[in-house]
Amino acid sequence: PKSYSVELERGDPKVAERILGLLADGPMKPAELREAVGIRSRIHFIRYYISPMLEKGLIVRTDPDHPNTPHQEYKLP
């Protein structure tokens, strides 16, 4: 598996690396990612992992025009 080096202001870099590893297999919904990495809080997950990773360009939305759609998935750029 590919190794990623991720630095986030908050959050565990190992969790971020795990997220990127999961997304290497294809797009996933946020709930699927949360479950896979063992984070229960949706707010914590978005604030500490998804938002910073989007800002850094590490991940992208599958539907960028509708960021809050329930069908939103994330993928590698």
All heavy atoms as a GROMACS GRO file, in nm:
protein
  620
    1PRO      N    1   0.081  -0.120   0.000
    1PRO     CA    2   0.000   0.000   0.000
    1PRO      C    3   0.085   0.126   0.000
    1PRO      O    4   0.192   0.127   0.058
    1PRO     CB    5  -0.083  -0.010   0.127
    1PRO     CG    6  -0.022  -0.119   0.207
    1PRO     CD    7   0.063  -0.201   0.117
    2LYS      N    8   0.034   0.229  -0.064
    2LYS     CA    9   0.106   0.356  -0.071
    2LYS      C   10   0.106   0.422   0.066
    2LYS      O   11   0.009   0.416   0.138
    2LYS     CB   12   0.037   0.446  -0.174
    2LYS     CG   13   0.111   0.576  -0.199
    2LYS     CD   14   0.044   0.654  -0.309
    2LYS     CE   15   0.117   0.786  -0.330
    2LYS     NZ   16   0.053   0.870  -0.429
    3SER      N   17   0.218   0.486   0.099
    3SER     CA   18   0.228   0.556   0.226
    3SER      C   19   0.211   0.706   0.202
    3SER      O   20   0.262   0.760   0.105
    3SER     CB   21   0.365   0.529   0.288
    3SER     OG   22   0.379   0.600   0.408
    4TYR      N   23   0.137   0.771   0.292
    4TYR     CA   24   0.112   0.914   0.280
    4TYR      C   25   0.169   0.984   0.401
    4TYR      O   26   0.168   0.930   0.511
    4TYR     CB   27  -0.039   0.943   0.274
    4TYR     CG   28  -0.107   0.880   0.155
    4TYR    CD1   29  -0.167   0.755   0.167
    4TYR    CD2   30  -0.114   0.946   0.034
    4TYR    CE1   31  -0.232   0.698   0.058
    4TYR    CE2   32  -0.177   0.890  -0.074
    4TYR     CZ   33  -0.236   0.766  -0.062
    4TYR     OH   34  -0.298   0.710  -0.168
    5SER      N   35   0.217   1.105   0.381
    5SER     CA   36   0.264   1.187   0.492
    5SER      C   37   0.169   1.306   0.503
    5SER      O   38   0.161   1.388   0.412
    5SER     CB   39   0.406   1.235   0.467
    5SER     OG   40   0.447   1.320   0.571
    6VAL      N   41   0.096   1.310   0.613
    6VAL     CA   42  -0.007   1.413   0.629
    6VAL      C   43   0.017   1.488   0.759
    6VAL      O   44   0.033   1.428   0.864
    6VAL     CB   45  -0.147   1.349   0.633
    6VAL    CG1   46  -0.253   1.456   0.649
    6VAL    CG2   47  -0.172   1.266   0.509
    7GLU      N   48   0.020   1.621   0.749
    7GLU     CA   49   0.030   1.704   0.868
    7GLU      C   50  -0.095   1.788   0.878
    7GLU      O   51  -0.128   1.863   0.787
    7GLU     CB   52   0.153   1.794   0.860
    7GLU     CG   53   0.284   1.720   0.877
    7GLU     CD   54   0.402   1.814   0.888
    7GLU    OE1   55   0.385   1.925   0.942
    7GLU    OE2   56   0.509   1.775   0.842
    8LEU      N   57  -0.166   1.774   0.988
    8LEU     CA   58  -0.287   1.851   1.013
    8LEU      C   59  -0.268   1.931   1.141
    8LEU      O   60  -0.197   1.888   1.232
    8LEU     CB   61  -0.408   1.757   1.029
    8LEU     CG   62  -0.437   1.664   0.912
    8LEU    CD1   63  -0.550   1.568   0.950
    8LEU    CD2   64  -0.475   1.742   0.790
    9GLU      N   65  -0.334   2.047   1.148
    9GLU     CA   66  -0.326   2.128   1.271
    9GLU      C   67  -0.386   2.052   1.388
    9GLU      O   68  -0.336   2.056   1.498
    9GLU     CB   69  -0.399   2.260   1.252
    9GLU     CG   70  -0.327   2.356   1.162
    9GLU     CD   71  -0.400   2.487   1.148
    9GLU    OE1   72  -0.472   2.526   1.242
    9GLU    OE2   73  -0.386   2.549   1.042
   10ARG      N   74  -0.499   1.985   1.361
   10ARG     CA   75  -0.565   1.904   1.462
   10ARG      C   76  -0.586   1.767   1.402
   10ARG      O   77  -0.585   1.750   1.282
   10ARG     CB   78  -0.699   1.965   1.500
   10ARG     CG   79  -0.689   2.105   1.554
   10ARG     CD   80  -0.823   2.161   1.586
   10ARG     NE   81  -0.881   2.219   1.465
   10ARG     CZ   82  -0.993   2.287   1.462
   10ARG    NH1   83  -1.063   2.304   1.571
   10ARG    NH2   84  -1.037   2.339   1.351
   11GLY      N   85  -0.607   1.671   1.486
   11GLY     CA   86  -0.633   1.537   1.435
   11GLY      C   87  -0.506   1.454   1.427
   11GLY      O   88  -0.395   1.506   1.423
   12ASP      N   89  -0.525   1.327   1.423
   12ASP     CA   90  -0.416   1.230   1.421
   12ASP      C   91  -0.372   1.205   1.277
   12ASP      O   92  -0.451   1.163   1.194
   12ASP     CB   93  -0.467   1.101   1.485
   12ASP     CG   94  -0.360   0.995   1.498
   12ASP    OD1   95  -0.250   1.012   1.440
   12ASP    OD2   96  -0.384   0.895   1.567
   13PRO      N   97  -0.244   1.229   1.246
   13PRO     CA   98  -0.196   1.206   1.110
   13PRO      C   99  -0.215   1.061   1.064
   13PRO      O  100  -0.237   1.036   0.946
   13PRO     CB  101  -0.048   1.241   1.116
   13PRO     CG  102  -0.031   1.324   1.238
   13PRO     CD  103  -0.141   1.285   1.332
   14LYS      N  104  -0.210   0.966   1.157
   14LYS     CA  105  -0.230   0.826   1.120
   14LYS      C  106  -0.373   0.802   1.070
   14LYS      O  107  -0.395   0.724   0.978
   14LYS     CB  108  -0.198   0.734   1.237
   14LYS     CG  109  -0.050   0.732   1.272
   14LYS     CD  110  -0.022   0.629   1.379
   14LYS     CE  111   0.118   0.634   1.430
   14LYS     NZ  112   0.222   0.616   1.335
   15VAL      N  113  -0.470   0.871   1.129
   15VAL     CA  114  -0.609   0.859   1.084
   15VAL      C  115  -0.621   0.919   0.943
   15VAL      O  116  -0.684   0.861   0.855
   15VAL     CB  117  -0.706   0.926   1.182
   15VAL    CG1  118  -0.847   0.929   1.126
   15VAL    CG2  119  -0.703   0.855   1.317
   16ALA      N  120  -0.558   1.034   0.923
   16ALA     CA  121  -0.562   1.098   0.791
   16ALA      C  122  -0.497   1.007   0.686
   16ALA      O  123  -0.550   0.994   0.574
   16ALA     CB  124  -0.492   1.233   0.796
   17GLU      N  125  -0.388   0.945   0.721
   17GLU     CA  126  -0.322   0.852   0.628
   17GLU      C  127  -0.412   0.734   0.598
   17GLU      O  128  -0.419   0.687   0.484
   17GLU     CB  129  -0.189   0.804   0.687
   17GLU     CG  130  -0.085   0.914   0.695
   17GLU     CD  131   0.037   0.875   0.777
   17GLU    OE1  132   0.055   0.756   0.806
   17GLU    OE2  133   0.114   0.966   0.813
   18ARG      N  134  -0.483   0.686   0.698
   18ARG     CA  135  -0.576   0.574   0.679
   18ARG      C  136  -0.690   0.616   0.584
   18ARG      O  137  -0.731   0.538   0.497
   18ARG     CB  138  -0.631   0.531   0.814
   18ARG     CG  139  -0.735   0.424   0.809
   18ARG     CD  140  -0.672   0.284   0.803
   18ARG     NE  141  -0.779   0.186   0.812
   18ARG     CZ  142  -0.814   0.105   0.713
   18ARG    NH1  143  -0.749   0.108   0.599
   18ARG    NH2  144  -0.912   0.019   0.728
   19ILE      N  145  -0.740   0.737   0.600
   19ILE     CA  146  -0.846   0.788   0.512
   19ILE      C  147  -0.796   0.790   0.368
   19ILE      O  148  -0.865   0.744   0.276
   19ILE     CB  149  -0.892   0.928   0.557
   19ILE    CG1  150  -0.966   0.919   0.691
   19ILE    CG2  151  -0.980   0.995   0.451
   19ILE    CD1  152  -0.990   1.053   0.758
   20LEU      N  153  -0.675   0.842   0.347
   20LEU     CA  154  -0.620   0.847   0.211
   20LEU      C  155  -0.601   0.707   0.155
   20LEU      O  156  -0.626   0.683   0.037
   20LEU     CB  157  -0.488   0.924   0.211
   20LEU     CG  158  -0.499   1.073   0.242
   20LEU    CD1  159  -0.361   1.135   0.254
   20LEU    CD2  160  -0.581   1.144   0.137
   21GLY      N  161  -0.559   0.614   0.240
   21GLY     CA  162  -0.544   0.475   0.196
   21GLY      C  163  -0.676   0.414   0.154
   21GLY      O  164  -0.684   0.342   0.053
   22LEU      N  165  -0.782   0.443   0.228
   22LEU     CA  166  -0.914   0.393   0.194
   22LEU      C  167  -0.962   0.453   0.062
   22LEU      O  168  -1.022   0.384  -0.022
   22LEU     CB  169  -1.015   0.426   0.305
   22LEU     CG  170  -0.997   0.348   0.435
   22LEU    CD1  171  -1.076   0.416   0.547
   22LEU    CD2  172  -1.041   0.205   0.418
   23LEU      N  173  -0.936   0.582   0.042
   23LEU     CA  174  -0.981   0.649  -0.080
   23LEU      C  175  -0.901   0.606  -0.202
   23LEU      O  176  -0.945   0.629  -0.315
   23LEU     CB  177  -0.976   0.801  -0.062
   23LEU     CG  178  -1.076   0.857   0.039
   23LEU    CD1  179  -1.056   1.007   0.056
   23LEU    CD2  180  -1.219   0.826  -0.002
   24ALA      N  181  -0.787   0.545  -0.181
   24ALA     CA  182  -0.708   0.493  -0.295
   24ALA      C  183  -0.785   0.384  -0.368
   24ALA      O  184  -0.763   0.360  -0.487
   24ALA     CB  185  -0.573   0.441  -0.246
   25ASP      N  186  -0.879   0.319  -0.299
   25ASP     CA  187  -0.961   0.214  -0.360
   25ASP      C  188  -1.082   0.269  -0.432
   25ASP      O  189  -1.155   0.194  -0.496
   25ASP     CB  190  -1.007   0.114  -0.253
   25ASP     CG  191  -0.890   0.037  -0.194
   25ASP    OD1  192  -0.788   0.022  -0.262
   25ASP    OD2  193  -0.902  -0.006  -0.078
   26GLY      N  194  -1.106   0.401  -0.420
   26GLY     CA  195  -1.220   0.463  -0.488
   26GLY      C  196  -1.297   0.553  -0.394
   26GLY      O  197  -1.272   0.556  -0.273
   27PRO      N  198  -1.393   0.629  -0.449
   27PRO     CA  199  -1.470   0.724  -0.368
   27PRO      C  200  -1.550   0.655  -0.257
   27PRO      O  201  -1.593   0.541  -0.272
   27PRO     CB  202  -1.567   0.788  -0.468
   27PRO     CG  203  -1.510   0.760  -0.602
   27PRO     CD  204  -1.431   0.633  -0.589
   28MET      N  205  -1.565   0.728  -0.146
   28MET     CA  206  -1.642   0.677  -0.032
   28MET      C  207  -1.724   0.789   0.029
   28MET      O  208  -1.684   0.905   0.028
   28MET     CB  209  -1.549   0.619   0.074
   28MET     CG  210  -1.479   0.492   0.035
   28MET     SD  211  -1.370   0.430   0.166
   28MET     CE  212  -1.489   0.362   0.281
   29LYS      N  213  -1.837   0.752   0.088
   29LYS     CA  214  -1.921   0.847   0.161
   29LYS      C  215  -1.855   0.876   0.296
   29LYS      O  216  -1.783   0.793   0.350
   29LYS     CB  217  -2.060   0.787   0.183
   29LYS     CG  218  -2.139   0.773   0.056
   29LYS     CD  219  -2.279   0.725   0.088
   29LYS     CE  220  -2.361   0.715  -0.037
   29LYS     NZ  221  -2.429   0.837  -0.072
   30PRO      N  222  -1.882   0.995   0.350
   30PRO     CA  223  -1.822   1.030   0.480
   30PRO      C  224  -1.857   0.931   0.591
   30PRO      O  225  -1.771   0.899   0.673
   30PRO     CB  226  -1.879   1.168   0.511
   30PRO     CG  227  -1.945   1.216   0.388
   30PRO     CD  228  -1.962   1.102   0.295
   31ALA      N  229  -1.980   0.882   0.595
   31ALA     CA  230  -2.019   0.787   0.700
   31ALA      C  231  -1.939   0.657   0.689
   31ALA      O  232  -1.901   0.598   0.790
   31ALA     CB  233  -2.168   0.758   0.692
   32GLU      N  234  -1.912   0.614   0.566
   32GLU     CA  235  -1.832   0.493   0.546
   32GLU      C  236  -1.689   0.515   0.595
   32GLU      O  237  -1.630   0.427   0.660
   32GLU     CB  238  -1.828   0.454   0.398
   32GLU     CG  239  -1.962   0.416   0.340
   32GLU     CD  240  -1.959   0.402   0.189
   32GLU    OE1  241  -1.878   0.468   0.121
   32GLU    OE2  242  -2.039   0.323   0.139
   33LEU      N  243  -1.634   0.631   0.565
   33LEU     CA  244  -1.498   0.662   0.610
   33LEU      C  245  -1.491   0.669   0.762
   33LEU      O  246  -1.399   0.615   0.822
   33LEU     CB  247  -1.453   0.796   0.550
   33LEU     CG  248  -1.420   0.797   0.402
   33LEU    CD1  249  -1.404   0.939   0.351
   33LEU    CD2  250  -1.294   0.716   0.376
   34ARG      N  251  -1.589   0.737   0.823
   34ARG     CA  252  -1.592   0.748   0.970
   34ARG      C  253  -1.594   0.611   1.034
   34ARG      O  254  -1.522   0.584   1.130
   34ARG     CB  255  -1.717   0.826   1.014
   34ARG     CG  256  -1.695   0.970   1.032
   34ARG     CD  257  -1.805   1.043   1.108
   34ARG     NE  258  -1.921   0.968   1.145
   34ARG     CZ  259  -2.040   0.979   1.089
   34ARG    NH1  260  -2.060   1.060   0.988
   34ARG    NH2  261  -2.142   0.909   1.132
   35GLU      N  262  -1.680   0.526   0.983
   35GLU     CA  263  -1.691   0.391   1.039
   35GLU      C  264  -1.560   0.314   1.022
   35GLU      O  265  -1.515   0.246   1.114
   35GLU     CB  266  -1.806   0.316   0.971
   35GLU     CG  267  -1.832   0.181   1.032
   35GLU     CD  268  -1.951   0.110   0.970
   35GLU    OE1  269  -2.046   0.180   0.927
   35GLU    OE2  270  -1.948  -0.013   0.965
   36ALA      N  271  -1.498   0.328   0.906
   36ALA     CA  272  -1.375   0.254   0.878
   36ALA      C  273  -1.259   0.296   0.969
   36ALA      O  274  -1.175   0.213   1.004
   36ALA     CB  275  -1.335   0.272   0.732
   37VAL      N  276  -1.255   0.423   1.008
   37VAL     CA  277  -1.146   0.469   1.094
   37VAL      C  278  -1.186   0.476   1.241
   37VAL      O  279  -1.106   0.511   1.326
   37VAL     CB  280  -1.088   0.606   1.048
   37VAL    CG1  281  -1.027   0.593   0.910
   37VAL    CG2  282  -1.192   0.715   1.052
   38GLY      N  283  -1.312   0.445   1.272
   38GLY     CA  284  -1.356   0.436   1.410
   38GLY      C  285  -1.388   0.568   1.478
   38GLY      O  286  -1.371   0.581   1.599
   39ILE      N  287  -1.435   0.666   1.401
   39ILE     CA  288  -1.474   0.795   1.460
   39ILE      C  289  -1.626   0.803   1.457
   39ILE      O  290  -1.688   0.789   1.353
   39ILE     CB  291  -1.412   0.913   1.382
   39ILE    CG1  292  -1.260   0.908   1.398
   39ILE    CG2  293  -1.468   1.046   1.433
   39ILE    CD1  294  -1.187   1.012   1.318
   40ARG      N  295  -1.685   0.827   1.574
   40ARG     CA  296  -1.831   0.829   1.584
   40ARG      C  297  -1.890   0.966   1.554
   40ARG      O  298  -1.998   0.977   1.499
   40ARG     CB  299  -1.873   0.783   1.723
   40ARG     CG  300  -1.834   0.640   1.750
   40ARG     CD  301  -1.856   0.606   1.893
   40ARG     NE  302  -1.976   0.524   1.906
   40ARG     CZ  303  -2.018   0.472   2.018
   40ARG    NH1  304  -1.951   0.494   2.128
   40ARG    NH2  305  -2.125   0.398   2.021
   41SER      N  306  -1.820   1.072   1.592
   41SER     CA  307  -1.873   1.207   1.580
   41SER      C  308  -1.857   1.261   1.437
   41SER      O  309  -1.744   1.278   1.388
   41SER     CB  310  -1.803   1.301   1.677
   41SER     OG  311  -1.835   1.435   1.649
   42ARG      N  312  -1.969   1.292   1.374
   42ARG     CA  313  -1.966   1.348   1.238
   42ARG      C  314  -1.899   1.485   1.239
   42ARG      O  315  -1.816   1.515   1.153
   42ARG     CB  316  -2.109   1.359   1.185
   42ARG     CG  317  -2.117   1.408   1.043
   42ARG     CD  318  -2.261   1.418   0.996
   42ARG     NE  319  -2.338   1.517   1.070
   42ARG     CZ  320  -2.335   1.649   1.042
   42ARG    NH1  321  -2.262   1.693   0.945
   42ARG    NH2  322  -2.408   1.732   1.114
   43ILE      N  323  -1.932   1.568   1.338
   43ILE     CA  324  -1.876   1.703   1.347
   43ILE      C  325  -1.725   1.698   1.367
   43ILE      O  326  -1.650   1.768   1.299
   43ILE     CB  327  -1.944   1.783   1.460
   43ILE    CG1  328  -2.091   1.807   1.422
   43ILE    CG2  329  -1.871   1.914   1.487
   43ILE    CD1  330  -2.175   1.864   1.534
   44HIS      N  331  -1.679   1.614   1.458
   44HIS     CA  332  -1.535   1.598   1.482
   44HIS      C  333  -1.465   1.552   1.354
   44HIS      O  334  -1.359   1.606   1.318
   44HIS     CB  335  -1.514   1.497   1.596
   44HIS     CG  336  -1.370   1.461   1.617
   44HIS    ND1  337  -1.285   1.536   1.694
   44HIS    CD2  338  -1.296   1.357   1.571
   44HIS    CE1  339  -1.165   1.479   1.695
   44HIS    NE2  340  -1.169   1.372   1.621
   45PHE      N  341  -1.523   1.456   1.287
   45PHE     CA  342  -1.463   1.401   1.166
   45PHE      C  343  -1.449   1.508   1.058
   45PHE      O  344  -1.343   1.523   0.997
   45PHE     CB  345  -1.548   1.283   1.116
   45PHE     CG  346  -1.489   1.212   0.998
   45PHE    CD1  347  -1.373   1.138   1.010
   45PHE    CD2  348  -1.551   1.218   0.875
   45PHE    CE1  349  -1.320   1.071   0.902
   45PHE    CE2  350  -1.499   1.151   0.765
   45PHE     CZ  351  -1.383   1.078   0.779
   46ILE      N  352  -1.556   1.585   1.036
   46ILE     CA  353  -1.553   1.691   0.934
   46ILE      C  354  -1.452   1.799   0.972
   46ILE      O  355  -1.369   1.841   0.891
   46ILE     CB  356  -1.693   1.752   0.913
   46ILE    CG1  357  -1.792   1.648   0.860
   46ILE    CG2  358  -1.687   1.874   0.821
   46ILE    CD1  359  -1.761   1.592   0.724
   47ARG      N  360  -1.457   1.844   1.098
   47ARG     CA  361  -1.373   1.955   1.143
   47ARG      C  362  -1.225   1.918   1.149
   47ARG      O  363  -1.140   1.999   1.114
   47ARG     CB  364  -1.422   2.000   1.281
   47ARG     CG  365  -1.354   2.126   1.330
   47ARG     CD  366  -1.413   2.174   1.460
   47ARG     NE  367  -1.552   2.216   1.437
   47ARG     CZ  368  -1.645   2.214   1.531
   47ARG    NH1  369  -1.617   2.173   1.653
   47ARG    NH2  370  -1.767   2.254   1.503
   48TYR      N  371  -1.194   1.798   1.195
   48TYR     CA  372  -1.055   1.760   1.217
   48TYR      C  373  -0.990   1.691   1.098
   48TYR      O  374  -0.868   1.690   1.088
   48TYR     CB  375  -1.044   1.670   1.339
   48TYR     CG  376  -1.051   1.744   1.470
   48TYR    CD1  377  -1.168   1.807   1.509
   48TYR    CD2  378  -0.942   1.751   1.554
   48TYR    CE1  379  -1.176   1.875   1.628
   48TYR    CE2  380  -0.948   1.819   1.674
   48TYR     CZ  381  -1.067   1.881   1.710
   48TYR     OH  382  -1.074   1.949   1.829
   49TYR      N  383  -1.069   1.632   1.011
   49TYR     CA  384  -1.010   1.556   0.900
   49TYR      C  385  -1.056   1.601   0.762
   49TYR      O  386  -0.973   1.640   0.680
   49TYR     CB  387  -1.037   1.406   0.919
   49TYR     CG  388  -0.970   1.354   1.044
   49TYR    CD1  389  -1.043   1.335   1.161
   49TYR    CD2  390  -0.834   1.330   1.048
   49TYR    CE1  391  -0.982   1.293   1.278
   49TYR    CE2  392  -0.771   1.287   1.163
   49TYR     CZ  393  -0.846   1.269   1.278
   49TYR     OH  394  -0.783   1.228   1.392
   50ILE      N  395  -1.184   1.596   0.735
   50ILE     CA  396  -1.232   1.624   0.600
   50ILE      C  397  -1.201   1.768   0.556
   50ILE      O  398  -1.141   1.790   0.450
   50ILE     CB  399  -1.383   1.593   0.586
   50ILE    CG1  400  -1.409   1.443   0.607
   50ILE    CG2  401  -1.434   1.638   0.449
   50ILE    CD1  402  -1.341   1.351   0.508
   51SER      N  403  -1.241   1.867   0.635
   51SER     CA  404  -1.218   2.006   0.597
   51SER      C  405  -1.070   2.038   0.576
   51SER      O  406  -1.034   2.096   0.472
   51SER     CB  407  -1.280   2.101   0.699
   51SER     OG  408  -1.420   2.092   0.694
   52PRO      N  409  -0.981   2.003   0.670
   52PRO     CA  410  -0.839   2.033   0.647
   52PRO      C  411  -0.782   1.960   0.525
   52PRO      O  412  -0.701   2.016   0.452
   52PRO     CB  413  -0.770   1.986   0.775
   52PRO     CG  414  -0.875   1.979   0.878
   52PRO     CD  415  -1.004   1.951   0.807
   53MET      N  416  -0.827   1.838   0.501
   53MET     CA  417  -0.776   1.762   0.388
   53MET      C  418  -0.828   1.821   0.256
   53MET      O  419  -0.755   1.822   0.156
   53MET     CB  420  -0.810   1.615   0.401
   53MET     CG  421  -0.736   1.549   0.518
   53MET     SD  422  -0.791   1.383   0.555
   53MET     CE  423  -0.714   1.294   0.422
   54LEU      N  424  -0.950   1.872   0.256
   54LEU     CA  425  -1.003   1.941   0.137
   54LEU      C  426  -0.922   2.068   0.110
   54LEU      O  427  -0.885   2.096  -0.004
   54LEU     CB  428  -1.150   1.976   0.157
   54LEU     CG  429  -1.251   1.863   0.141
   54LEU    CD1  430  -1.388   1.907   0.192
   54LEU    CD2  431  -1.260   1.818  -0.003
   55GLU      N  432  -0.896   2.145   0.216
   55GLU     CA  433  -0.821   2.270   0.202
   55GLU      C  434  -0.681   2.247   0.147
   55GLU      O  435  -0.631   2.327   0.068
   55GLU     CB  436  -0.813   2.343   0.336
   55GLU     CG  437  -0.945   2.403   0.381
   55GLU     CD  438  -0.939   2.456   0.524
   55GLU    OE1  439  -0.829   2.472   0.579
   55GLU    OE2  440  -1.047   2.483   0.578
   56LYS      N  441  -0.618   2.138   0.189
   56LYS     CA  442  -0.482   2.107   0.142
   56LYS      C  443  -0.481   2.041   0.004
   56LYS      O  444  -0.376   2.016  -0.051
   56LYS     CB  445  -0.411   2.016   0.243
   56LYS     CG  446  -0.377   2.085   0.372
   56LYS     CD  447  -0.307   1.989   0.467
   56LYS     CE  448  -0.270   2.058   0.594
   56LYS     NZ  449  -0.128   2.086   0.604
   57GLY      N  450  -0.600   2.009  -0.046
   57GLY     CA  451  -0.607   1.945  -0.177
   57GLY      C  452  -0.574   1.797  -0.176
   57GLY      O  453  -0.547   1.738  -0.281
   58LEU      N  454  -0.577   1.735  -0.058
   58LEU     CA  455  -0.546   1.592  -0.048
   58LEU      C  456  -0.663   1.506  -0.095
   58LEU      O  457  -0.643   1.394  -0.141
   58LEU     CB  458  -0.511   1.555   0.096
   58LEU     CG  459  -0.387   1.626   0.152
   58LEU    CD1  460  -0.374   1.598   0.301
   58LEU    CD2  461  -0.262   1.580   0.078
   59ILE      N  462  -0.785   1.560  -0.078
   59ILE     CA  463  -0.905   1.491  -0.124
   59ILE      C  464  -0.995   1.593  -0.194
   59ILE      O  465  -0.976   1.714  -0.178
   59ILE     CB  466  -0.982   1.423  -0.008
   59ILE    CG1  467  -1.029   1.527   0.094
   59ILE    CG2  468  -0.897   1.314   0.057
   59ILE    CD1  469  -1.118   1.469   0.205
   60VAL      N  470  -1.088   1.543  -0.273
   60VAL     CA  471  -1.185   1.629  -0.342
   60VAL      C  472  -1.323   1.567  -0.329
   60VAL      O  473  -1.337   1.448  -0.305
   60VAL     CB  474  -1.150   1.650  -0.491
   60VAL    CG1  475  -1.020   1.726  -0.506
   60VAL    CG2  476  -1.146   1.518  -0.565
   61ARG      N  477  -1.425   1.651  -0.348
   61ARG     CA  478  -1.564   1.604  -0.347
   61ARG      C  479  -1.598   1.548  -0.484
   61ARG      O  480  -1.554   1.601  -0.586
   61ARG     CB  481  -1.658   1.718  -0.314
   61ARG     CG  482  -1.647   1.770  -0.174
   61ARG     CD  483  -1.745   1.885  -0.152
   61ARG     NE  484  -1.745   1.928  -0.015
   61ARG     CZ  485  -1.688   2.039   0.028
   61ARG    NH1  486  -1.628   2.120  -0.056
   61ARG    NH2  487  -1.692   2.071   0.156
   62THR      N  488  -1.683   1.446  -0.487
   62THR     CA  489  -1.730   1.394  -0.616
   62THR      C  490  -1.833   1.486  -0.677
   62THR      O  491  -1.853   1.485  -0.798
   62THR     CB  492  -1.788   1.252  -0.602
   62THR    OG1  493  -1.892   1.254  -0.505
   62THR    CG2  494  -1.680   1.153  -0.562
   63ASP      N  495  -1.901   1.567  -0.594
   63ASP     CA  496  -2.001   1.662  -0.642
   63ASP      C  497  -1.970   1.800  -0.581
   63ASP      O  498  -2.037   1.843  -0.487
   63ASP     CB  499  -2.141   1.616  -0.604
   63ASP     CG  500  -2.251   1.700  -0.668
   63ASP    OD1  501  -2.218   1.800  -0.736
   63ASP    OD2  502  -2.368   1.666  -0.649
   64PRO      N  503  -1.869   1.869  -0.634
   64PRO     CA  504  -1.826   1.995  -0.572
   64PRO      C  505  -1.930   2.106  -0.577
   64PRO      O  506  -1.928   2.197  -0.494
   64PRO     CB  507  -1.701   2.035  -0.651
   64PRO     CG  508  -1.706   1.956  -0.776
   64PRO     CD  509  -1.788   1.834  -0.749
   65ASP      N  510  -2.024   2.099  -0.670
   65ASP     CA  511  -2.127   2.203  -0.680
   65ASP      C  512  -2.233   2.191  -0.572
   65ASP      O  513  -2.308   2.285  -0.548
   65ASP     CB  514  -2.194   2.198  -0.818
   65ASP     CG  515  -2.096   2.232  -0.929
   65ASP    OD1  516  -2.000   2.307  -0.904
   65ASP    OD2  517  -2.115   2.181  -1.041
   66HIS      N  518  -2.241   2.075  -0.507
   66HIS     CA  519  -2.340   2.051  -0.402
   66HIS      C  520  -2.271   1.986  -0.281
   66HIS      O  521  -2.286   1.866  -0.259
   66HIS     CB  522  -2.452   1.960  -0.454
   66HIS     CG  523  -2.520   2.016  -0.575
   66HIS    ND1  524  -2.486   1.978  -0.703
   66HIS    CD2  525  -2.617   2.109  -0.587
   66HIS    CE1  526  -2.561   2.045  -0.788
   66HIS    NE2  527  -2.642   2.126  -0.721
   67PRO      N  528  -2.196   2.065  -0.204
   67PRO     CA  529  -2.116   2.006  -0.096
   67PRO      C  530  -2.195   1.937   0.015
   67PRO      O  531  -2.142   1.850   0.082
   67PRO     CB  532  -2.038   2.125  -0.039
   67PRO     CG  533  -2.110   2.246  -0.086
   67PRO     CD  534  -2.180   2.208  -0.213
   68ASN      N  535  -2.322   1.972   0.032
   68ASN     CA  536  -2.400   1.913   0.141
   68ASN      C  537  -2.500   1.808   0.096
   68ASN      O  538  -2.585   1.766   0.175
   68ASN     CB  539  -2.473   2.023   0.218
   68ASN     CG  540  -2.375   2.118   0.285
   68ASN    OD1  541  -2.273   2.074   0.337
   68ASN    ND2  542  -2.402   2.246   0.281
   69THR      N  543  -2.489   1.764  -0.028
   69THR     CA  544  -2.580   1.661  -0.075
   69THR      C  545  -2.559   1.530   0.002
   69THR      O  546  -2.445   1.496   0.035
   69THR     CB  547  -2.563   1.636  -0.227
   69THR    OG1  548  -2.656   1.534  -0.266
   69THR    CG2  549  -2.424   1.592  -0.263
   70PRO      N  550  -2.664   1.458   0.031
   70PRO     CA  551  -2.647   1.330   0.101
   70PRO      C  552  -2.573   1.226   0.017
   70PRO      O  553  -2.529   1.125   0.069
   70PRO     CB  554  -2.790   1.285   0.131
   70PRO     CG  555  -2.882   1.383   0.068
   70PRO     CD  556  -2.804   1.494   0.011
   71HIS      N  557  -2.560   1.252  -0.111
   71HIS     CA  558  -2.490   1.157  -0.200
   71HIS      C  559  -2.344   1.191  -0.216
   71HIS      O  560  -2.274   1.128  -0.297
   71HIS     CB  561  -2.559   1.155  -0.337
   71HIS     CG  562  -2.705   1.129  -0.328
   71HIS    ND1  563  -2.756   1.006  -0.291
   71HIS    CD2  564  -2.812   1.210  -0.348
   71HIS    CE1  565  -2.888   1.013  -0.289
   71HIS    NE2  566  -2.925   1.136  -0.323
   72GLN      N  567  -2.296   1.289  -0.139
   72GLN     CA  568  -2.156   1.333  -0.150
   72GLN      C  569  -2.061   1.220  -0.114
   72GLN      O  570  -2.083   1.145  -0.019
   72GLN     CB  571  -2.132   1.452  -0.056
   72GLN     CG  572  -1.998   1.517  -0.074
   72GLN     CD  573  -1.982   1.580  -0.208
   72GLN    OE1  574  -1.923   1.522  -0.299
   72GLN    NE2  575  -2.037   1.699  -0.225
   73GLU      N  576  -1.956   1.210  -0.192
   73GLU     CA  577  -1.847   1.118  -0.164
   73GLU      C  578  -1.717   1.195  -0.179
   73GLU      O  579  -1.714   1.302  -0.239
   73GLU     CB  580  -1.850   0.998  -0.259
   73GLU     CG  581  -1.968   0.909  -0.240
   73GLU     CD  582  -1.964   0.785  -0.330
   73GLU    OE1  583  -1.902   0.790  -0.437
   73GLU    OE2  584  -2.022   0.686  -0.290
   74TYR      N  585  -1.612   1.139  -0.123
   74TYR     CA  586  -1.480   1.199  -0.134
   74TYR      C  587  -1.389   1.102  -0.206
   74TYR      O  588  -1.405   0.980  -0.198
   74TYR     CB  589  -1.425   1.233   0.005
   74TYR     CG  590  -1.509   1.336   0.074
   74TYR    CD1  591  -1.605   1.300   0.166
   74TYR    CD2  592  -1.494   1.472   0.044
   74TYR    CE1  593  -1.685   1.395   0.226
   74TYR    CE2  594  -1.574   1.567   0.106
   74TYR     CZ  595  -1.668   1.529   0.195
   74TYR     OH  596  -1.747   1.623   0.255
   75LYS      N  597  -1.292   1.160  -0.278
   75LYS     CA  598  -1.197   1.078  -0.354
   75LYS      C  599  -1.063   1.148  -0.357
   75LYS      O  600  -1.052   1.266  -0.319
   75LYS     CB  601  -1.249   1.053  -0.495
   75LYS     CG  602  -1.260   1.180  -0.578
   75LYS     CD  603  -1.312   1.151  -0.718
   75LYS     CE  604  -1.317   1.280  -0.799
   75LYS     NZ  605  -1.354   1.257  -0.937
   76LEU      N  606  -0.962   1.078  -0.405
   76LEU     CA  607  -0.832   1.140  -0.423
   76LEU      C  608  -0.838   1.227  -0.548
   76LEU      O  609  -0.909   1.195  -0.642
   76LEU     CB  610  -0.724   1.031  -0.439
   76LEU     CG  611  -0.705   0.940  -0.317
   76LEU    CD1  612  -0.597   0.838  -0.348
   76LEU    CD2  613  -0.669   1.019  -0.193
   77PRO      N  614  -0.760   1.337  -0.551
   77PRO     CA  615  -0.763   1.425  -0.669
   77PRO      C  616  -0.707   1.356  -0.794
   77PRO      O  617  -0.639   1.262  -0.789
   77PRO     CB  618  -0.676   1.543  -0.630
   77PRO     CG  619  -0.613   1.511  -0.501
   77PRO     CD  620  -0.673   1.386  -0.448
   0.00000   0.00000   0.00000
